[in-house]
Amino acid sequence: MTIDVVEPPALPPQGTAVECEVRVPPSGEITLVTGRRRVGIHQAPAGRTLTIWANDRSVHVLLDGHPIRAGR
């Protein structure tokens, strides 16, 4: 069994943010590591493109401009 894992770019230095777009693989496995936090995405949006905005304190995940996950 093959599991596709998508990892967005590494976060820039503290106090700045990064925004990127990632396509959710068929497995639905996207892991964001921000500081000490891991954020997983469900398999439901497989094949769709998510916009991810993250800094060292929070992560926001949007699908078609609508937030599907936000956290600190």
HELIX and SHEET records of a PDB file:
SHEET    1   A 4 ALA A  17  ARG A  23  0                                        
SHEET    2   A 4 THR A  49  ASN A  55 -1                                        
SHEET    3   A 4 VAL A  59  LEU A  63 -1                                        
SHEET    4   A 4 HIS A  66  GLY A  71 -1                                        
SHEET    1   B 2 THR A  31  THR A  34  0                                        
SHEET    2   B 2 ARG A  37  GLY A  40 -1                                        
END                                                                             
